[in-house]
Amino acid sequence: MLDKYQKVIYKKFPQNSWLSSKEHCERLFEWTTAYRRNLPLFVEHYLGINLYWYQILWLYLLNIFITIVIIAGRASAKSFVIAVFACAKCILYPNTRVVIVSGTKNQASLIVKEKIQKELMPRSENLRREIEKIATSAHDIEVIFRNGSSIVVVVGNENALGYRGTVLIYEEFKRIPKHIIDKVIMPFAMTRNAEFRGNEECEKYGVKYKDNKEFNEEPVNIYISSAAPTSHWMHKLLKDTVKSKYTDNTSCMLATDYSITLKHNIKTRDYLKKAKKGADPITWREEYENEMLKENSDAYFTYALLNKNQVNRQAFYPRITEDIKNKRKNPYAIPKQAGEIRILSCDIAFVERANKNDNSCFTCIRALPESIKYNADNIDGKSIEVKNGYRRLVPYIEASPGSDVDKQAIRIKQLFYDFEADYLVLDTRNGGILVYDRLAKVLYDEERNCEYPAWKCMNDDTIANRVRVEGATENIYVINASAKFNNDIAIALRGVLNSKMIDLLVDFDTAQDILRKNIPEYNVDESGDVMLFYERPYLETRALINEMVSLEYTKNPQTGVIQLYETGSNTKDRYVSLAYGSYFIGLLEQDLLSDRSEYDYCCIID
């Protein structure tokens, strides 16, 4: 029902205006009210965009709650729904400020570039009419509407300051640190500046908009993502959202898995079968089945522990055949830093064991010495340098089903020299000793048309004497693991993770953003081979993390020795390779930390 001021507002327009008609004005009020109360109706009627039933439900709920959490599997068109909602909200509510926040700018910008600009605008003439301009530069991604509304893209980090939003959308929010949301993004929130509330003329008709609390609009927070483990802060957000739904009724949670994509033929069954075959089990359960995995009480490594160490943004890539043939240097080589030591760590598998989900794994690790200087308040005023040990950076992992001895020995030599490694850590169990025998000889590489020198064991005289070659380089640290040794490497690796002294490659979404920004050929590859080449180190890192969180452990009550073991069809080859290399670096740290030249020695008598 119109109030007294709305009933006469048609008189405020020029006579040649369509709105100068009382009937037209009343019709506009009625349709605006109907559209605001039924947002999906507005999308289908005015914008001309057809919706599936679940999208209709989502849009309706998005417009009536102030906090919405959507946990949806991959390919459920959640970005499409968010793009439609943002546009509809901006049109129906002038001066709306939508801020889309994501862990990476590329992820958030996809809603503007791919959904709004390339998908929605070509389908809707009215939407094109409502939008004044779109900016899609590297530093400025924004949609500006003619009624004063806007959609802005922001990266969720410490630098995201100074923005204001009536609607905050956290795209793939599981990638955004909780402290960034609380301290940086939440302060963006503001109430919408509805201009009609400042209209004093309405008071002549006994109507006051300014002080009427019915017109107050709370800022809206929309969280959207695929599932994460229960250890993620998402889990508490979901519990709080459900609690709010049944108390103050201001919040709502929605969830869908891959079945919604089959229902509406967004993705075909064959596509999903291929996706499942190519994904590791944990990724499939999280990204497609939308399952929040609960870490087993017997798990030795947790998602939270591993994820906080995913900070390395620079991957390493071995030389490719084309560069070798053209005698070009490796364009992906990483220059060594002062004092840096590089290790290639190997866990070996063979053809006859390959049907047991066993892989050979080669892990490249950079060991960078770290220290902290303290200003000492002593007599001579000299500062004191305290050495922390080696920071381990893991820029490359390569895992493949076991092959014959000669092929693996050649591949180890290739990676060793490509990575400019200083030491090789080699597992000599279960036939790994045969790989050592090949490495201890001069080898010819047919693929690269070069000859590799002989190497020699540095920590076991019996093994070193198996093959004798004059001038062989002592650079192989061999491991023949025992139950006690496996206990020690597990404890040592968890200690390194807890102290944040190991940098694993960043998550895959962040990696894609890095690759799109820095690798031109990554963006234009049609075959998929180039993309896979650049993505492989990050995918292997994800596989490593999935492997480690799947490991369970038992503890011998008599000896206290910990035993890690796989569950189901999971493997632990990547974990073993990393743990061996990290353990060897720990041995090097003993030499590094034993250097006490900065300190004076004295006798202390108790």
C-alpha positions as CSV (number, residue, x, y, z in Angstrom):
1,M,0.0,0.0,0.0
2,L,1.3,3.5,-0.9
3,D,1.8,6.1,1.7
4,K,0.5,9.7,1.4
5,Y,3.7,11.0,-0.2
6,Q,4.0,8.1,-2.7
7,K,0.4,8.7,-3.8
8,V,1.2,12.3,-5.0
9,I,4.8,11.8,-6.2
10,Y,3.7,11.6,-9.8
11,K,3.0,15.3,-9.6
12,K,6.8,16.0,-9.2
13,F,7.6,14.8,-12.7
14,P,7.4,16.9,-15.9
15,Q,4.1,16.4,-17.9
16,N,6.0,14.8,-20.8
17,S,7.5,12.2,-18.5
18,W,6.1,8.6,-18.4
19,L,6.1,8.9,-14.6
20,S,3.8,12.0,-14.6
21,S,0.9,9.5,-14.9
22,K,-0.5,8.4,-11.5
23,E,-1.2,5.0,-12.9
24,H,2.3,4.6,-14.2
25,C,3.8,5.7,-10.9
26,E,1.7,3.3,-8.9
27,R,2.6,0.5,-11.3
28,L,6.3,1.3,-10.9
29,F,6.0,1.1,-7.1
30,E,4.1,-2.2,-7.3
31,W,6.6,-3.9,-9.6
32,T,9.6,-2.6,-7.6
33,T,8.1,-4.0,-4.5
34,A,7.2,-7.3,-6.2
35,Y,10.7,-7.6,-7.6
36,R,12.4,-6.8,-4.3
37,R,10.4,-9.4,-2.5
38,N,10.9,-11.9,-5.3
39,L,14.4,-11.4,-6.7
40,P,14.3,-14.5,-9.0
41,L,11.2,-13.0,-10.6
42,F,13.1,-9.9,-11.4
43,V,16.0,-11.9,-12.9
44,E,13.7,-13.9,-15.2
45,H,11.2,-11.1,-16.1
46,Y,13.4,-8.0,-16.3
47,L,16.9,-9.4,-17.1
48,G,15.5,-12.2,-19.2
49,I,17.8,-14.8,-17.6
50,N,16.4,-18.3,-17.2
51,L,17.2,-20.1,-13.9
52,Y,17.2,-23.6,-12.5
53,W,15.0,-24.3,-9.5
54,Y,17.9,-24.4,-7.1
55,Q,19.2,-21.1,-8.4
56,I,15.7,-19.6,-7.8
57,L,15.9,-20.8,-4.2
58,W,19.4,-19.5,-3.7
59,L,18.6,-16.0,-5.1
60,Y,15.5,-15.7,-3.0
61,L,17.4,-16.6,0.2
62,L,20.3,-14.4,-0.6
63,N,18.0,-11.4,-0.6
64,I,16.3,-12.0,2.7
65,F,19.1,-13.0,5.1
66,I,22.0,-10.8,6.2
67,T,24.5,-13.7,6.5
68,I,24.5,-16.6,4.0
69,V,27.0,-19.4,3.8
70,I,27.0,-21.5,0.6
71,I,29.1,-24.7,0.6
72,A,28.8,-26.0,-3.0
73,G,30.8,-28.6,-5.0
74,R,32.7,-27.7,-8.1
75,A,30.7,-27.1,-11.3
76,S,27.6,-26.2,-9.3
77,A,27.5,-22.7,-11.0
78,K,27.9,-20.9,-7.7
79,S,29.9,-18.1,-9.3
80,F,27.1,-17.7,-11.9
81,V,24.5,-17.3,-9.1
82,I,26.6,-14.8,-7.3
83,A,27.1,-12.7,-10.4
84,V,23.4,-12.7,-11.1
85,F,22.6,-11.8,-7.5
86,A,25.2,-8.9,-7.4
87,C,23.8,-7.4,-10.6
88,A,20.1,-7.7,-9.5
89,K,20.9,-6.2,-6.1
90,C,22.7,-3.3,-7.7
91,I,19.8,-2.5,-10.0
92,L,17.0,-2.9,-7.5
93,Y,18.7,-1.0,-4.7
94,P,20.4,2.2,-5.9
95,N,23.8,3.1,-4.2
96,T,24.5,-0.6,-3.4
97,R,28.2,-1.3,-3.0
98,V,29.1,-4.9,-3.7
99,V,32.6,-5.9,-2.7
100,I,33.8,-9.4,-4.0
101,V,36.7,-10.7,-1.9
102,S,38.9,-13.6,-2.8
103,G,42.2,-15.2,-1.9
104,T,43.5,-14.2,-5.3
105,K,42.5,-11.4,-7.6
106,N,42.1,-13.7,-10.6
107,Q,39.6,-15.9,-8.7
108,A,37.4,-12.9,-7.8
109,S,37.8,-11.1,-11.1
110,L,36.3,-14.2,-12.9
111,I,32.9,-13.1,-11.6
112,V,33.2,-9.8,-13.4
113,K,35.2,-10.8,-16.5
114,E,33.7,-14.3,-17.2
115,K,30.3,-14.2,-15.7
116,I,29.0,-10.6,-15.9
117,Q,30.9,-9.3,-19.0
118,K,31.1,-12.4,-21.1
119,E,28.0,-14.4,-20.0
120,L,25.3,-12.3,-18.6
121,M,25.5,-9.1,-20.5
122,P,25.3,-10.7,-24.0
123,R,22.1,-12.5,-22.7
124,S,20.4,-9.4,-21.3
125,E,19.7,-6.2,-23.1
126,N,18.4,-4.6,-19.9
127,L,21.5,-5.5,-18.0
128,R,23.6,-3.8,-20.6
129,R,21.4,-0.7,-20.3
130,E,21.8,-0.6,-16.5
131,I,25.6,-0.8,-16.6
132,E,27.4,2.4,-17.3
133,K,30.9,1.0,-17.6
134,I,33.2,-1.9,-16.7
135,A,36.8,-1.6,-15.8
136,T,38.9,-4.7,-16.1
137,S,42.5,-3.5,-15.8
138,A,45.1,-5.4,-13.7
139,H,44.7,-2.9,-10.9
140,D,41.0,-1.9,-11.2
141,I,38.2,-4.3,-11.7
142,E,34.8,-2.7,-11.2
143,V,31.3,-2.6,-12.6
144,I,29.6,0.8,-12.4
145,F,25.8,1.1,-12.7
146,R,23.8,4.1,-13.8
147,N,21.9,4.4,-10.5
148,G,25.1,4.8,-8.3
149,S,25.6,1.1,-7.5
150,S,28.9,-0.7,-8.1
151,I,30.6,-4.1,-7.9
152,V,34.3,-4.0,-6.9
153,V,36.9,-6.9,-6.8
154,V,39.3,-7.0,-3.9
155,V,42.1,-9.4,-3.0
156,G,41.8,-10.7,0.6
157,N,45.1,-9.6,2.1
158,E,46.6,-6.9,4.4
159,N,46.7,-4.4,1.6
160,A,42.9,-4.4,1.0
161,L,42.1,-1.1,2.8
162,G,39.8,1.8,2.2
163,Y,36.9,-0.1,0.6
164,R,33.3,0.2,1.7
165,G,30.5,-2.3,0.9
166,T,26.8,-2.9,1.7
167,V,27.2,-6.4,0.4
168,L,30.4,-8.4,1.1
169,I,30.9,-11.5,-0.9
170,Y,33.7,-13.9,0.1
171,E,34.5,-15.9,-3.0
172,E,36.1,-19.3,-2.2
173,F,36.5,-18.0,1.3
174,K,38.3,-21.1,2.6
175,R,41.4,-19.6,0.9
176,I,41.1,-16.4,2.8
177,P,42.8,-16.3,6.3
178,K,40.3,-15.8,9.1
179,H,42.3,-12.9,10.6
180,I,42.2,-11.1,7.2
181,I,38.4,-11.3,7.2
182,D,38.0,-10.1,10.8
183,K,40.6,-7.3,10.8
184,V,40.6,-6.1,7.2
185,I,37.4,-7.0,5.3
186,M,34.7,-6.8,8.0
187,P,35.4,-3.1,8.6
188,F,34.3,-2.5,4.9
189,A,30.7,-3.1,6.0
190,M,28.3,-0.1,5.8
191,T,24.6,0.5,5.5
192,R,23.1,1.5,2.1
193,N,22.7,5.2,1.6
194,A,19.0,5.2,0.4
195,E,18.5,8.7,-0.9
196,F,14.7,8.8,-0.2
197,R,15.4,8.7,3.5
198,G,16.9,12.2,3.3
199,N,13.8,13.6,1.6
200,E,12.3,16.3,3.9
201,E,9.5,17.2,1.6
202,C,7.7,14.0,2.6
203,E,7.2,15.4,6.1
204,K,4.6,17.9,4.6
205,Y,2.4,14.8,4.1
206,G,3.0,13.4,7.5
207,V,5.5,10.9,6.4
208,K,9.0,10.5,7.9
209,Y,11.5,8.2,6.2
210,K,14.7,9.3,8.0
211,D,13.8,8.1,11.5
212,N,11.8,5.0,10.5
213,K,13.7,2.0,11.6
214,E,11.7,-0.2,9.2
215,F,13.9,1.2,6.5
216,N,17.2,0.3,8.2
217,E,19.3,-2.1,6.0
218,E,22.0,-4.3,7.6
219,P,25.2,-5.0,5.7
220,V,25.1,-8.4,4.0
221,N,27.8,-11.0,4.3
222,I,27.8,-13.9,1.8
223,Y,30.3,-16.7,2.2
224,I,30.7,-19.1,-0.7
225,S,33.2,-22.0,-1.2
226,S,33.7,-25.7,-1.7
227,A,34.1,-27.8,1.4
228,A,37.2,-27.8,3.7
229,P,38.3,-30.1,6.5
230,T,36.6,-29.7,9.8
231,S,39.8,-28.3,11.2
232,H,39.3,-25.2,9.0
233,W,37.7,-22.1,10.5
234,M,34.8,-22.7,8.1
235,H,33.5,-25.4,10.5
236,K,32.8,-22.9,13.3
237,L,31.3,-20.5,10.9
238,L,28.8,-23.2,9.8
239,K,27.9,-24.1,13.3
240,D,27.4,-20.4,14.2
241,T,25.3,-19.9,11.1
242,V,23.0,-22.8,11.8
243,K,22.6,-21.6,15.4
244,S,21.7,-18.2,14.2
245,K,19.1,-19.6,11.8
246,Y,17.2,-21.2,14.7
247,T,17.6,-18.3,17.2
248,D,17.5,-14.8,15.6
249,N,16.8,-16.1,12.1
250,T,19.2,-13.7,10.4
251,S,21.4,-16.4,8.8
252,C,21.1,-19.3,6.4
253,M,23.3,-22.1,5.1
254,L,23.0,-23.8,1.8
255,A,24.9,-26.9,0.4
256,T,25.0,-28.9,-2.8
257,D,27.2,-31.6,-4.2
258,Y,27.9,-32.7,-7.8
259,S,24.5,-34.3,-8.1
260,I,23.1,-30.8,-8.8
261,T,25.3,-30.6,-11.9
262,L,24.0,-33.9,-13.2
263,K,20.4,-33.0,-12.4
264,H,20.6,-29.9,-14.7
265,N,23.1,-31.2,-17.2
266,I,25.7,-28.6,-16.2
267,K,28.3,-31.3,-16.4
268,T,27.8,-34.7,-18.0
269,R,28.3,-38.1,-16.2
270,D,31.3,-38.9,-18.5
271,Y,32.9,-35.6,-17.6
272,L,32.6,-36.3,-13.8
273,K,33.9,-39.8,-14.3
274,K,37.0,-38.4,-16.0
275,A,37.3,-35.8,-13.2
276,K,37.1,-38.5,-10.5
277,K,39.7,-40.6,-12.3
278,G,42.1,-37.6,-12.5
279,A,41.7,-36.4,-9.0
280,D,43.1,-37.8,-5.8
281,P,40.4,-39.3,-3.4
282,I,40.5,-36.4,-0.9
283,T,40.2,-33.7,-3.5
284,W,37.3,-35.5,-5.1
285,R,35.5,-35.8,-1.8
286,E,36.0,-32.1,-0.9
287,E,35.6,-30.5,-4.3
288,Y,32.8,-32.6,-5.8
289,E,31.1,-34.6,-3.1
290,N,31.2,-31.5,-0.9
291,E,32.3,-33.4,2.1
292,M,33.9,-31.8,5.1
293,L,36.5,-34.4,6.0
294,K,37.1,-34.9,9.7
295,E,40.7,-35.8,10.5
296,N,41.0,-39.1,12.1
297,S,42.1,-39.1,15.8
298,D,44.9,-41.4,14.7
299,A,46.1,-39.0,12.0
300,Y,49.7,-37.9,12.6
301,F,49.7,-34.8,10.4
302,T,46.8,-32.4,10.1
303,Y,45.5,-30.1,7.4
304,A,45.9,-27.1,9.6
305,L,49.6,-28.0,10.3
306,L,50.4,-28.5,6.6
307,N,48.3,-25.6,5.2
308,K,50.1,-23.0,7.4
309,N,53.3,-24.1,5.7
310,Q,52.0,-23.6,2.2
311,V,53.8,-20.3,1.5
312,N,56.3,-21.0,-1.3
313,R,55.2,-19.3,-4.5
314,Q,58.2,-20.3,-6.7
315,A,58.2,-23.7,-8.3
316,F,61.2,-25.3,-10.0
317,Y,60.9,-27.1,-13.4
318,P,63.5,-29.5,-14.8
319,R,64.9,-28.9,-18.3
320,I,62.6,-29.8,-21.2
321,T,63.8,-31.8,-24.3
322,E,63.5,-28.7,-26.6
323,D,65.9,-26.6,-24.5
324,I,68.3,-29.5,-24.3
325,K,68.4,-30.0,-28.1
326,N,68.8,-26.3,-28.7
327,K,71.5,-26.2,-25.9
328,R,69.6,-23.5,-24.0
329,K,70.1,-23.0,-20.3
330,N,67.2,-24.0,-18.1
331,P,64.9,-20.9,-18.1
332,Y,63.3,-22.1,-14.9
333,A,66.5,-22.4,-12.9
334,I,66.5,-20.8,-9.5
335,P,69.8,-19.1,-8.6
336,K,71.4,-20.3,-5.4
337,Q,71.6,-18.1,-2.4
338,A,74.6,-17.6,-0.1
339,G,75.1,-20.7,2.0
340,E,72.3,-22.6,0.2
341,I,72.5,-26.4,0.0
342,R,70.3,-28.4,-2.3
343,I,69.1,-32.0,-1.9
344,L,67.4,-34.4,-4.2
345,S,65.6,-37.0,-2.0
346,C,64.4,-40.3,-3.5
347,D,62.0,-43.1,-2.5
348,I,62.3,-45.9,-5.0
349,A,59.7,-48.3,-6.4
350,F,59.9,-50.9,-9.2
351,V,57.7,-52.3,-12.0
352,E,56.8,-55.4,-10.1
353,R,55.5,-53.3,-7.2
354,A,53.6,-50.7,-9.2
355,N,50.3,-52.6,-9.0
356,K,50.3,-51.9,-5.3
357,N,49.9,-48.2,-5.6
358,D,53.6,-47.7,-5.1
359,N,55.4,-44.8,-6.8
360,S,59.0,-43.7,-7.1
361,C,59.2,-40.2,-5.8
362,F,61.9,-37.6,-6.3
363,T,61.7,-34.5,-4.1
364,C,63.8,-31.3,-4.6
365,I,64.6,-29.4,-1.4
366,R,66.4,-26.1,-1.0
367,A,68.1,-25.7,2.4
368,L,68.7,-22.0,3.3
369,P,70.5,-21.1,6.5
370,E,68.7,-18.7,8.7
371,S,69.8,-16.6,11.7
372,I,68.6,-13.7,13.9
373,K,70.8,-10.8,15.0
374,Y,70.3,-9.4,18.5
375,N,71.8,-6.1,19.7
376,A,73.6,-7.0,22.9
377,D,73.8,-4.6,25.9
378,N,77.3,-5.8,26.6
379,I,80.6,-3.8,27.2
380,D,81.8,-3.8,23.6
381,G,78.3,-3.3,22.2
382,K,78.6,-6.1,19.6
383,S,75.5,-7.8,18.3
384,I,75.0,-11.5,18.6
385,E,73.9,-13.7,15.8
386,V,71.8,-16.8,16.7
387,K,71.5,-19.4,14.0
388,N,68.1,-21.0,13.6
389,G,69.1,-23.8,11.2
390,Y,68.0,-24.4,7.6
391,R,64.7,-23.4,6.2
392,R,63.5,-26.1,3.8
393,L,61.9,-25.0,0.6
394,V,60.2,-27.7,-1.5
395,P,59.8,-26.3,-5.1
396,Y,59.4,-29.6,-7.0
397,I,58.1,-33.1,-6.5
398,E,57.9,-35.8,-9.2
399,A,56.1,-39.1,-8.6
400,S,55.5,-41.8,-11.1
401,P,54.9,-45.6,-11.1
402,G,58.0,-47.6,-10.6
403,S,60.1,-48.3,-13.7
404,D,63.3,-50.3,-14.4
405,V,66.6,-49.6,-12.6
406,D,68.4,-47.9,-15.5
407,K,65.6,-45.4,-16.3
408,Q,65.3,-44.4,-12.7
409,A,69.1,-43.9,-12.3
410,I,69.1,-41.7,-15.5
411,R,66.1,-39.7,-14.2
412,I,67.9,-39.1,-10.9
413,K,71.0,-37.8,-12.7
414,Q,68.9,-35.5,-14.8
415,L,67.0,-34.0,-11.9
416,F,70.2,-33.7,-9.8
417,Y,72.0,-31.6,-12.4
418,D,69.0,-29.7,-13.5
419,F,68.3,-28.7,-9.9
420,E,72.0,-28.1,-9.2
421,A,71.8,-30.3,-6.2
422,D,74.7,-30.9,-3.8
423,Y,73.5,-34.2,-2.2
424,L,71.4,-37.2,-3.1
425,V,69.4,-38.9,-0.4
426,L,68.6,-42.5,-1.5
427,D,66.4,-45.2,-0.1
428,T,68.3,-48.5,-0.6
429,R,65.6,-50.9,0.6
430,N,63.7,-53.3,-1.6
431,G,66.0,-53.1,-4.5
432,G,67.0,-49.5,-4.2
433,I,70.5,-50.7,-3.8
434,L,70.5,-51.7,-7.5
435,V,69.8,-48.0,-8.3
436,Y,72.8,-47.1,-6.2
437,D,74.9,-49.5,-8.2
438,R,73.9,-47.7,-11.4
439,L,74.5,-44.3,-10.0
440,A,78.0,-45.3,-8.8
441,K,79.0,-45.9,-12.4
442,V,79.5,-43.5,-15.4
443,L,76.1,-43.3,-17.2
444,Y,75.2,-42.3,-20.7
445,D,72.0,-40.5,-21.3
446,E,70.6,-41.2,-24.8
447,E,67.8,-38.6,-24.5
448,R,70.2,-35.8,-23.7
449,N,73.2,-37.2,-25.5
450,C,75.5,-36.7,-22.5
451,E,77.6,-38.6,-20.0
452,Y,77.2,-38.4,-16.2
453,P,80.1,-39.0,-13.8
454,A,80.1,-41.7,-11.1
455,W,78.9,-41.0,-7.6
456,K,79.8,-42.6,-4.3
457,C,78.2,-43.3,-0.9
458,M,79.3,-40.9,1.8
459,N,78.0,-42.6,5.0
460,D,78.3,-46.4,4.6
461,D,81.7,-48.0,3.7
462,T,80.2,-51.3,2.8
463,I,77.9,-49.8,0.2
464,A,80.7,-47.4,-1.0
465,N,82.8,-50.4,-1.7
466,R,80.2,-52.2,-3.8
467,V,81.3,-50.2,-7.0
468,R,84.6,-48.5,-7.2
469,V,85.3,-45.8,-9.8
470,E,88.3,-43.6,-9.7
471,G,87.4,-40.0,-8.9
472,A,83.7,-40.7,-8.0
473,T,82.0,-37.8,-6.2
474,E,81.0,-38.6,-2.6
475,N,77.5,-37.1,-2.6
476,I,75.0,-40.0,-1.9
477,Y,73.6,-40.4,1.6
478,V,72.0,-43.8,1.7
479,I,69.1,-44.8,4.0
480,N,68.1,-48.4,5.0
481,A,65.2,-47.6,7.3
482,S,64.3,-49.4,10.5
483,A,61.3,-49.0,12.7
484,K,63.3,-46.6,15.0
485,F,64.5,-44.6,12.0
486,N,60.9,-44.2,10.7
487,N,59.9,-43.0,14.1
488,D,62.7,-40.4,14.2
489,I,61.9,-39.0,10.7
490,A,58.2,-38.7,11.5
491,I,58.9,-36.8,14.7
492,A,61.5,-34.6,13.1
493,L,59.3,-33.7,10.1
494,R,56.3,-32.8,12.4
495,G,58.7,-30.6,14.5
496,V,59.9,-28.8,11.4
497,L,56.3,-28.2,10.3
498,N,55.3,-27.0,13.8
499,S,58.2,-24.5,13.8
500,K,57.3,-23.3,10.3
501,M,60.8,-24.1,9.0
502,I,59.5,-25.7,5.8
503,D,57.9,-23.9,2.9
504,L,55.6,-26.0,0.7
505,L,54.2,-24.7,-2.5
506,V,51.0,-22.6,-2.3
507,D,47.5,-24.1,-2.9
508,F,46.4,-24.9,-6.4
509,D,44.0,-21.9,-6.8
510,T,46.8,-19.4,-5.8
511,A,49.2,-21.3,-8.1
512,Q,46.8,-20.8,-11.1
513,D,46.7,-17.1,-10.4
514,I,50.5,-17.0,-10.3
515,L,50.8,-18.9,-13.5
516,R,48.3,-16.8,-15.4
517,K,50.1,-13.7,-14.3
518,N,53.7,-14.8,-15.0
519,I,53.6,-17.5,-17.8
520,P,52.1,-16.2,-21.1
521,E,52.0,-19.6,-22.8
522,Y,50.0,-21.0,-19.8
523,N,47.0,-18.8,-20.9
524,V,47.0,-19.8,-24.5
525,D,47.6,-23.5,-24.3
526,E,44.9,-25.5,-26.1
527,S,46.3,-29.0,-25.8
528,G,46.5,-28.9,-22.0
529,D,50.1,-30.3,-22.0
530,V,51.7,-26.9,-21.3
531,M,49.2,-26.2,-18.5
532,L,49.9,-29.6,-16.9
533,F,53.7,-29.0,-17.1
534,Y,53.4,-25.8,-15.1
535,E,50.8,-27.1,-12.7
536,R,52.5,-30.3,-11.9
537,P,54.7,-29.2,-8.9
538,Y,51.6,-27.6,-7.3
539,L,49.4,-30.7,-8.0
540,E,52.1,-33.0,-6.6
541,T,52.2,-30.8,-3.5
542,R,48.5,-31.2,-3.1
543,A,48.9,-34.9,-3.4
544,L,51.7,-34.8,-0.8
545,I,49.4,-33.1,1.7
546,N,46.5,-35.5,1.0
547,E,48.9,-38.3,1.5
548,M,50.2,-37.0,4.8
549,V,46.8,-36.3,6.3
550,S,45.7,-39.8,5.4
551,L,48.5,-41.4,7.3
552,E,47.5,-42.9,10.7
553,Y,49.8,-44.0,13.4
554,T,50.2,-46.4,16.3
555,K,52.6,-46.2,19.2
556,N,54.3,-49.2,20.7
557,P,53.5,-49.0,24.5
558,Q,56.8,-50.7,25.4
559,T,59.3,-48.9,23.2
560,G,57.3,-45.7,22.4
561,V,58.1,-46.0,18.7
562,I,55.6,-44.5,16.3
563,Q,54.6,-46.4,13.2
564,L,52.9,-44.5,10.3
565,Y,50.8,-46.5,7.9
566,E,48.6,-45.9,4.9
567,T,44.8,-46.4,4.9
568,G,42.8,-48.0,2.0
569,S,44.5,-47.4,-1.3
570,N,46.5,-44.3,-0.2
571,T,50.2,-44.2,-0.6
572,K,53.0,-42.6,1.4
573,D,55.8,-42.3,-1.1
574,R,55.8,-38.5,-1.3
575,Y,55.8,-38.3,2.5
576,V,58.7,-40.7,2.8
577,S,60.8,-38.9,0.1
578,L,60.2,-35.5,1.9
579,A,60.9,-37.0,5.4
580,Y,64.2,-38.5,4.2
581,G,65.4,-35.2,2.7
582,S,64.3,-33.2,5.7
583,Y,66.0,-35.6,8.1
584,F,69.3,-35.3,6.1
585,I,69.0,-31.5,6.3
586,G,68.6,-32.0,10.1
587,L,72.0,-33.7,10.1
588,L,73.5,-30.8,8.2
589,E,72.0,-28.4,10.8
590,Q,74.0,-30.1,13.6
591,D,77.1,-28.9,11.8
592,L,75.6,-25.5,11.2
593,L,74.5,-24.9,14.7
594,S,77.7,-26.3,16.3
595,D,79.6,-23.3,14.8
596,R,79.9,-21.1,17.9
597,S,82.6,-18.7,16.7
598,E,80.5,-15.8,17.8
599,Y,80.6,-16.8,21.5
600,D,83.4,-16.8,24.1
601,Y,83.9,-19.8,26.3
602,C,84.3,-19.7,30.1
603,C,84.2,-22.1,33.0
604,I,81.1,-22.1,35.2
605,I,81.4,-23.6,38.7
606,D,78.2,-24.5,40.6
